[in-house]
Every structure is written in C-alpha cells, then in structure tokens.
Amino acid sequence: MYAVYDEDGNLTGLRAATGKEQDEWNLRRRQSTDGWHDVSEEVREFLPGTNEDYDLMLSLKKSDYGKMSLADFNSALLAWGNEHSDSYDRIECDRIWDDFRVNLSEEDKAFITRTVRLSGRENAMVVRSLYRGKTEEEAEDVSIGDTLTKNPGDEAPQLTWCQMYYSFSYHVSDKEKVTVGERDRAVGGMSDGIEDFWEQTDIEELLKMDKSDIIVKLNELAKKYSTRNITITVAKDDQIGFECMDEREVRN
C-alpha cells in the first residue's frame, strides 16, 4: 500500500501498488536476502542496517525536529519509509533485536529507538484505520508494552524471580499542535519511569507486592507523564501481568 497526499501534503488515503511497483518491491526484498547464509542471523527477518541506511534515516533528524508538529514529522517519516522501505526494515529489525552494527551516538540511537519508533507506530495506526475505511481522526490509540524480569542474580536465580508484563496506550489530542519533543518526553518518560521503577525496586520488595500494587504504580506514572495534550492510559487489569516465585527456603 502507498500513502496518497493532497496538494498541501496532507495524507488523504491509500492506494494499492501498481504491478510495476509491486515487482520492484519484490525484487528488492529478494536482493536484500540473497546470499545471506549466516546461521547465527537466521532468527532475523532482515539483514543488519548499513551505515548508508542509518545516514538516510538520520537525514530526518533536523536540528529543530523536536519542535516540529507530529503531523509534519510523521508525514515526512511515512514518505521516507515509502521511498526507503528496505532501509526502514533493516533498521527496525536492528531495533527489535537491539543489535546495532553501526556506531551511533546516544542522541542518534534515541532518535531511532524512541522518536522513529513512536511515529512509525502512529503512522501504522493511521494507515490501518484508512485501510478499514475510517478517517485519520478515528485512528486507534498507540499501545506500548513489554515484559520485564528480575532475579537475585547469582543466588539461584531459577528459584526466585519476578516478572511483569505492562501495557499502556496514549492519545494525542491534535497532531498539528503537539510537537515531537512533547510526545517523546511524555511517552518516553512513561516507558523510562516503568523501567526505572523495575530496576530500582529490590526484588525482596517486589516479592511482597501483588498485581494490584503494580497497577497502582503504573497509574501513578501515567498521571505523572500525561500532559494537557497527551493522555496516557494503563491497560485493563487482564492485560497486565505480574508473577513472582520464591523457593529458596523450600530448596534449603
């Protein structure tokens, strides 16, 4: 599918690829995997990103990109992805596997793993909505989730551990008014807040908690990082997981 824009650069809908475009896309996909026989990489769907791939993506990282509206930045990313789909796929695979083969500054890595990741998901929700015959305003909220695990380390980690699965969504009131920086600080702050809570809480304290305690903490963070323009909502109880096991005394 290809994005369609009006004369002012606004996204108006989708169109199917032409036969020629589809053939070219299929050829690029085949070429990107031909000759790739490294057994250690078979779990990856795409080749690692190259320096050229990253240079292309980082061309979107203008000096004032944080002040751009989400509407403008997301539109630029969508157009870039249509033109450089192979580069986008390889970099996204690097991000998923946290397997970056090029030297990136912390700022560049944050741009790719946070800014591009979030805007890419927002674009995906819009495209899916348009494909289903809905308007951009009716696009579903973006969901973020992950699983975190903690154990005592060298002290029989298989006997004592805690695991949490969290999920939250966020809604942007107006992408024309909300900037990339505001979105990154709010949603990125929520993700960082959850990970900081998990890393800084001793496992002995986690073992005393139950899922209701976790949900309270997640809601506190959602309230902290929501803004007037960005609403963060923790998923329903049945979409949050928290489980602990402590068999140290049983085994002793």
C-alpha atoms as a printed R data frame, in Angstrom:
    type eleno elety resid chain resno       x       y       z
1   ATOM     1    CA   MET     A     1   0.000   0.000   0.000
2   ATOM     2    CA   TYR     A     2   1.154   3.547  -0.783
3   ATOM     3    CA   ALA     A     3   0.156   6.726   1.026
4   ATOM     4    CA   VAL     A     4  -1.707   9.354  -1.020
5   ATOM     5    CA   TYR     A     5  -1.357  13.093  -0.296
6   ATOM     6    CA   ASP     A     6  -3.221  16.167  -1.486
7   ATOM     7    CA   GLU     A     7  -1.521  19.281  -2.893
8   ATOM     8    CA   ASP     A     8  -0.895  20.597   0.622
9   ATOM     9    CA   GLY     A     9   0.897  17.428   1.682
10  ATOM    10    CA   ASN     A    10  -1.957  16.091   3.835
11  ATOM    11    CA   LEU     A    11  -2.488  12.335   3.984
12  ATOM    12    CA   THR     A    12  -5.800  11.552   2.260
13  ATOM    13    CA   GLY     A    13  -5.829   7.789   1.870
14  ATOM    14    CA   LEU     A    14  -4.135   4.707   0.473
15  ATOM    15    CA   ARG     A    15  -3.738   3.106  -2.904
16  ATOM    16    CA   ALA     A    16  -2.588  -0.335  -3.959
17  ATOM    17    CA   ALA     A    17   0.824  -0.637  -5.554
18  ATOM    18    CA   THR     A    18   0.891  -0.813  -9.327
19  ATOM    19    CA   GLY     A    19   2.149  -4.004 -10.936
20  ATOM    20    CA   LYS     A    20   5.491  -2.369 -11.674
21  ATOM    21    CA   GLU     A    21   5.839  -1.042  -8.129
22  ATOM    22    CA   GLN     A    22   4.993  -4.453  -6.664
23  ATOM    23    CA   ASP     A    23   7.524  -6.189  -8.919
24  ATOM    24    CA   GLU     A    24  10.234  -3.702  -7.935
25  ATOM    25    CA   TRP     A    25   9.403  -4.139  -4.255
26  ATOM    26    CA   ASN     A    26   9.550  -7.940  -4.520
27  ATOM    27    CA   LEU     A    27  12.885  -7.721  -6.344
28  ATOM    28    CA   ARG     A    28  14.385  -5.502  -3.625
29  ATOM    29    CA   ARG     A    29  13.219  -7.922  -0.945
30  ATOM    30    CA   ARG     A    30  14.810 -10.880  -2.745
31  ATOM    31    CA   GLN     A    31  18.042  -8.978  -3.282
32  ATOM    32    CA   SER     A    32  18.185  -7.994   0.390
33  ATOM    33    CA   THR     A    33  18.259 -11.661   1.468
34  ATOM    34    CA   ASP     A    34  20.157 -13.320  -1.417
35  ATOM    35    CA   GLY     A    35  23.448 -14.784  -0.272
36  ATOM    36    CA   TRP     A    36  22.662 -14.349   3.407
37  ATOM    37    CA   HIS     A    37  23.507 -17.710   4.948
38  ATOM    38    CA   ASP     A    38  24.951 -16.854   8.350
39  ATOM    39    CA   VAL     A    39  23.275 -19.373  10.657
40  ATOM    40    CA   SER     A    40  23.635 -17.044  13.644
41  ATOM    41    CA   GLU     A    41  21.415 -14.498  11.869
42  ATOM    42    CA   GLU     A    42  18.628 -16.841  10.750
43  ATOM    43    CA   VAL     A    43  16.370 -15.587  13.547
44  ATOM    44    CA   ARG     A    44  16.421 -12.122  11.998
45  ATOM    45    CA   GLU     A    45  13.975 -11.301   9.275
46  ATOM    46    CA   PHE     A    46  16.246  -8.736   7.620
47  ATOM    47    CA   LEU     A    47  19.929  -8.053   7.165
48  ATOM    48    CA   PRO     A    48  21.584  -5.670   9.654
49  ATOM    49    CA   GLY     A    49  21.312  -2.000   8.792
50  ATOM    50    CA   THR     A    50  24.247  -0.433   6.979
51  ATOM    51    CA   ASN     A    51  25.913   2.927   7.539
52  ATOM    52    CA   GLU     A    52  24.104   4.138   4.450
53  ATOM    53    CA   ASP     A    53  20.752   3.010   5.863
54  ATOM    54    CA   TYR     A    54  21.333   4.935   9.070
55  ATOM    55    CA   ASP     A    55  22.618   8.020   7.275
56  ATOM    56    CA   LEU     A    56  19.428   8.028   5.221
57  ATOM    57    CA   MET     A    57  17.189   7.731   8.283
58  ATOM    58    CA   LEU     A    58  19.147  10.282  10.285
59  ATOM    59    CA   SER     A    59  18.576  12.788   7.484
60  ATOM    60    CA   LEU     A    60  15.132  13.150   9.108
61  ATOM    61    CA   LYS     A    61  16.805  14.313  12.320
62  ATOM    62    CA   LYS     A    62  16.821  18.023  11.580
63  ATOM    63    CA   SER     A    63  18.309  20.391  14.144
64  ATOM    64    CA   ASP     A    64  14.817  21.504  15.198
65  ATOM    65    CA   TYR     A    65  12.949  18.230  14.699
66  ATOM    66    CA   GLY     A    66  11.794  18.275  18.320
67  ATOM    67    CA   LYS     A    67   9.844  21.456  17.597
68  ATOM    68    CA   MET     A    68   8.131  20.013  14.536
69  ATOM    69    CA   SER     A    69   4.475  19.121  14.812
70  ATOM    70    CA   LEU     A    70   3.763  15.402  14.933
71  ATOM    71    CA   ALA     A    71   1.673  15.807  11.788
72  ATOM    72    CA   ASP     A    72   4.640  17.175   9.829
73  ATOM    73    CA   PHE     A    73   7.229  14.759  11.195
74  ATOM    74    CA   ASN     A    74   5.012  11.688  10.822
75  ATOM    75    CA   SER     A    75   4.212  12.678   7.248
76  ATOM    76    CA   ALA     A    76   7.930  13.057   6.472
77  ATOM    77    CA   LEU     A    77   8.683   9.663   8.045
78  ATOM    78    CA   LEU     A    78   5.894   7.978   6.086
79  ATOM    79    CA   ALA     A    79   7.159   9.425   2.801
80  ATOM    80    CA   TRP     A    80  10.727   8.438   3.700
81  ATOM    81    CA   GLY     A    81   9.622   4.892   4.543
82  ATOM    82    CA   ASN     A    82   7.817   4.533   1.219
83  ATOM    83    CA   GLU     A    83  10.958   5.589  -0.625
84  ATOM    84    CA   HIS     A    84  13.439   3.629   1.514
85  ATOM    85    CA   SER     A    85  11.436   0.603   2.644
86  ATOM    86    CA   ASP     A    86  14.433  -1.754   2.693
87  ATOM    87    CA   SER     A    87  16.469   0.590   4.891
88  ATOM    88    CA   TYR     A    88  13.477   1.049   7.197
89  ATOM    89    CA   ASP     A    89  13.012  -2.737   7.522
90  ATOM    90    CA   ARG     A    90  16.665  -3.369   8.328
91  ATOM    91    CA   ILE     A    91  16.863  -0.603  10.925
92  ATOM    92    CA   GLU     A    92  13.580  -1.676  12.526
93  ATOM    93    CA   CYS     A    93  14.924  -5.227  12.776
94  ATOM    94    CA   ASP     A    94  18.077  -3.867  14.437
95  ATOM    95    CA   ARG     A    95  15.912  -2.018  16.930
96  ATOM    96    CA   ILE     A    96  13.737  -5.026  17.741
97  ATOM    97    CA   TRP     A    97  16.777  -7.207  18.386
98  ATOM    98    CA   ASP     A    98  18.784  -4.351  19.972
99  ATOM    99    CA   ASP     A    99  21.509  -5.331  17.535
100 ATOM   100    CA   PHE     A   100  23.047  -2.211  16.055
101 ATOM   101    CA   ARG     A   101  26.092  -2.903  13.865
102 ATOM   102    CA   VAL     A   102  26.994   0.752  13.283
103 ATOM   103    CA   ASN     A   103  28.374   3.375  15.650
104 ATOM   104    CA   LEU     A   104  25.560   5.589  16.896
105 ATOM   105    CA   SER     A   105  25.711   8.452  19.350
106 ATOM   106    CA   GLU     A   106  23.288   8.242  22.274
107 ATOM   107    CA   GLU     A   107  21.292  11.048  20.676
108 ATOM   108    CA   ASP     A   108  21.055   9.281  17.319
109 ATOM   109    CA   LYS     A   109  20.117   5.996  18.965
110 ATOM   110    CA   ALA     A   110  17.400   7.726  20.997
111 ATOM   111    CA   PHE     A   111  16.059   9.290  17.810
112 ATOM   112    CA   ILE     A   112  15.757   5.872  16.191
113 ATOM   113    CA   THR     A   113  14.536   3.859  19.178
114 ATOM   114    CA   ARG     A   114  12.118   6.462  20.503
115 ATOM   115    CA   THR     A   115  11.172   9.165  18.005
116 ATOM   116    CA   VAL     A   116  11.078   6.999  14.887
117 ATOM   117    CA   ARG     A   117   9.615   4.045  16.751
118 ATOM   118    CA   LEU     A   118   6.690   6.042  18.147
119 ATOM   119    CA   SER     A   119   5.990   7.968  14.956
120 ATOM   120    CA   GLY     A   120   6.195   4.729  12.982
121 ATOM   121    CA   ARG     A   121   3.550   3.178  15.208
122 ATOM   122    CA   GLU     A   122   1.342   6.245  14.927
123 ATOM   123    CA   ASN     A   123   1.604   6.086  11.149
124 ATOM   124    CA   ALA     A   124   0.785   2.387  11.197
125 ATOM   125    CA   MET     A   125  -2.398   3.033  13.183
126 ATOM   126    CA   VAL     A   126  -3.469   5.767  10.757
127 ATOM   127    CA   VAL     A   127  -2.783   3.611   7.705
128 ATOM   128    CA   ARG     A   128  -4.690   0.708   9.244
129 ATOM   129    CA   SER     A   129  -7.643   2.963  10.014
130 ATOM   130    CA   LEU     A   130  -7.702   4.366   6.482
131 ATOM   131    CA   TYR     A   131  -7.492   0.843   5.087
132 ATOM   132    CA   ARG     A   132 -10.576  -0.025   7.146
133 ATOM   133    CA   GLY     A   133 -12.440   2.963   5.761
134 ATOM   134    CA   LYS     A   134 -12.076   5.216   8.805
135 ATOM   135    CA   THR     A   135 -10.692   8.734   8.996
136 ATOM   136    CA   GLU     A   136  -7.321   9.706  10.442
137 ATOM   137    CA   GLU     A   137  -9.129  11.179  13.448
138 ATOM   138    CA   GLU     A   138 -10.636   7.740  14.112
139 ATOM   139    CA   ALA     A   139  -7.263   6.017  14.253
140 ATOM   140    CA   GLU     A   140  -6.815   3.840  17.317
141 ATOM   141    CA   ASP     A   141  -4.504   4.926  20.118
142 ATOM   142    CA   VAL     A   142  -0.951   3.581  20.077
143 ATOM   143    CA   SER     A   143  -0.183   0.792  22.556
144 ATOM   144    CA   ILE     A   144   3.193   0.185  24.191
145 ATOM   145    CA   GLY     A   145   4.064  -2.952  26.139
146 ATOM   146    CA   ASP     A   146   6.980  -5.060  27.311
147 ATOM   147    CA   THR     A   147   7.945  -7.847  29.707
148 ATOM   148    CA   LEU     A   148  10.462  -7.205  32.492
149 ATOM   149    CA   THR     A   149  12.109  -9.895  34.612
150 ATOM   150    CA   LYS     A   150  14.171  -9.649  37.793
151 ATOM   151    CA   ASN     A   151  16.002 -12.247  39.889
152 ATOM   152    CA   PRO     A   152  18.613 -12.123  42.685
153 ATOM   153    CA   GLY     A   153  21.427 -12.711  40.228
154 ATOM   154    CA   ASP     A   154  23.927 -15.394  41.176
155 ATOM   155    CA   GLU     A   155  21.867 -16.573  44.144
156 ATOM   156    CA   ALA     A   156  19.931 -19.400  42.447
157 ATOM   157    CA   PRO     A   157  18.015 -17.143  40.053
158 ATOM   158    CA   GLN     A   158  15.878 -20.068  38.910
159 ATOM   159    CA   LEU     A   159  14.439 -20.313  42.443
160 ATOM   160    CA   THR     A   160  13.494 -16.675  42.913
161 ATOM   161    CA   TRP     A   161  12.226 -14.275  40.280
162 ATOM   162    CA   CYS     A   162   9.589 -11.695  39.479
163 ATOM   163    CA   GLN     A   163   8.152 -10.904  36.084
164 ATOM   164    CA   MET     A   164   5.909  -8.094  34.949
165 ATOM   165    CA   TYR     A   165   4.127  -7.531  31.670
166 ATOM   166    CA   TYR     A   166   2.896  -3.969  31.265
167 ATOM   167    CA   SER     A   167   0.839  -2.276  28.589
168 ATOM   168    CA   PHE     A   168  -0.353   1.283  28.149
169 ATOM   169    CA   SER     A   169  -1.727   3.394  25.330
170 ATOM   170    CA   TYR     A   170  -1.539   7.080  24.580
171 ATOM   171    CA   HIS     A   171  -3.790   9.509  22.776
172 ATOM   172    CA   VAL     A   172  -2.602  12.734  21.129
173 ATOM   173    CA   SER     A   173  -5.344  15.372  21.057
174 ATOM   174    CA   ASP     A   174  -4.080  17.244  17.977
175 ATOM   175    CA   LYS     A   175  -1.028  16.182  15.958
176 ATOM   176    CA   GLU     A   176  -0.951  19.584  14.309
177 ATOM   177    CA   LYS     A   177  -0.303  21.254  17.661
178 ATOM   178    CA   VAL     A   178   1.642  18.657  19.626
179 ATOM   179    CA   THR     A   179   5.374  18.654  18.922
180 ATOM   180    CA   VAL     A   180   7.656  15.689  18.533
181 ATOM   181    CA   GLY     A   181   9.523  16.740  21.659
182 ATOM   182    CA   GLU     A   182   6.383  16.862  23.800
183 ATOM   183    CA   ARG     A   183   5.332  13.412  22.620
184 ATOM   184    CA   ASP     A   184   8.794  11.944  23.190
185 ATOM   185    CA   ARG     A   185   9.048  13.403  26.695
186 ATOM   186    CA   ALA     A   186   5.587  12.189  27.707
187 ATOM   187    CA   VAL     A   187   5.544   8.689  26.229
188 ATOM   188    CA   GLY     A   188   9.273   8.163  26.576
189 ATOM   189    CA   GLY     A   189   9.080   9.380  30.151
190 ATOM   190    CA   MET     A   190   6.365   6.816  30.893
191 ATOM   191    CA   SER     A   191   8.462   3.977  29.461
192 ATOM   192    CA   ASP     A   192  11.586   5.146  31.290
193 ATOM   193    CA   GLY     A   193   9.609   5.584  34.507
194 ATOM   194    CA   ILE     A   194   8.394   1.994  34.390
195 ATOM   195    CA   GLU     A   195  11.865   0.639  33.718
196 ATOM   196    CA   ASP     A   196  13.386   2.818  36.456
197 ATOM   197    CA   PHE     A   197  10.790   1.583  38.933
198 ATOM   198    CA   TRP     A   198  11.584  -2.014  37.998
199 ATOM   199    CA   GLU     A   199  15.350  -1.577  38.140
200 ATOM   200    CA   GLN     A   200  15.407   0.424  41.367
201 ATOM   201    CA   THR     A   201  12.976  -1.734  43.337
202 ATOM   202    CA   ASP     A   202  14.763  -4.535  45.175
203 ATOM   203    CA   ILE     A   203  13.446  -7.995  44.423
204 ATOM   204    CA   GLU     A   204  12.673  -8.508  48.109
205 ATOM   205    CA   GLU     A   205  10.243  -5.588  47.860
206 ATOM   206    CA   LEU     A   206   8.742  -6.909  44.641
207 ATOM   207    CA   LEU     A   207   8.126 -10.279  46.298
208 ATOM   208    CA   LYS     A   208   5.848  -8.517  48.794
209 ATOM   209    CA   MET     A   209   3.748  -6.941  46.050
210 ATOM   210    CA   ASP     A   210   0.836  -8.229  44.007
211 ATOM   211    CA   LYS     A   211  -0.646  -7.178  40.682
212 ATOM   212    CA   SER     A   212  -2.875  -4.545  42.265
213 ATOM   213    CA   ASP     A   213   0.235  -2.806  43.657
214 ATOM   214    CA   ILE     A   214   1.798  -2.831  40.198
215 ATOM   215    CA   ILE     A   215  -1.324  -1.363  38.618
216 ATOM   216    CA   VAL     A   216  -1.377   1.432  41.204
217 ATOM   217    CA   LYS     A   217   2.233   2.269  40.358
218 ATOM   218    CA   LEU     A   218   1.563   2.230  36.621
219 ATOM   219    CA   ASN     A   219  -1.400   4.566  37.058
220 ATOM   220    CA   GLU     A   220   0.714   6.932  39.161
221 ATOM   221    CA   LEU     A   221   3.270   7.096  36.358
222 ATOM   222    CA   ALA     A   222   0.553   7.576  33.723
223 ATOM   223    CA   LYS     A   223  -0.792  10.553  35.666
224 ATOM   224    CA   LYS     A   224   2.707  11.968  36.084
225 ATOM   225    CA   TYR     A   225   3.633  11.831  32.405
226 ATOM   226    CA   SER     A   226   0.295  12.694  30.812
227 ATOM   227    CA   THR     A   227   0.032  16.276  29.589
228 ATOM   228    CA   ARG     A   228  -2.809  18.542  28.573
229 ATOM   229    CA   ASN     A   229  -2.411  17.269  25.012
230 ATOM   230    CA   ILE     A   230  -1.301  13.668  25.567
231 ATOM   231    CA   THR     A   231  -3.329  11.232  27.646
232 ATOM   232    CA   ILE     A   232  -1.612   8.036  28.816
233 ATOM   233    CA   THR     A   233  -3.879   5.178  29.858
234 ATOM   234    CA   VAL     A   234  -2.824   1.952  31.555
235 ATOM   235    CA   ALA     A   235  -4.301  -1.190  30.016
236 ATOM   236    CA   LYS     A   236  -7.103  -3.126  31.684
237 ATOM   237    CA   ASP     A   237  -6.263  -5.386  34.596
238 ATOM   238    CA   ASP     A   238  -6.409  -8.545  32.487
239 ATOM   239    CA   GLN     A   239  -3.783  -7.088  30.174
240 ATOM   240    CA   ILE     A   240  -1.295  -6.512  32.982
241 ATOM   241    CA   GLY     A   241   0.723  -9.421  34.287
242 ATOM   242    CA   PHE     A   242   2.725  -9.784  37.490
243 ATOM   243    CA   GLU     A   243   4.085 -13.044  38.867
244 ATOM   244    CA   CYS     A   244   6.722 -13.935  41.433
245 ATOM   245    CA   MET     A   245   8.252 -17.141  42.738
246 ATOM   246    CA   ASP     A   246  10.442 -17.689  45.791
247 ATOM   247    CA   GLU     A   247  11.513 -21.257  46.542
248 ATOM   248    CA   ARG     A   248  14.751 -20.519  48.337
249 ATOM   249    CA   GLU     A   249  13.555 -21.859  51.684
250 ATOM   250    CA   VAL     A   250  11.858 -24.847  50.076
251 ATOM   251    CA   ARG     A   251  15.091 -25.945  48.417
252 ATOM   252    CA   ASN     A   252  17.244 -25.367  51.523
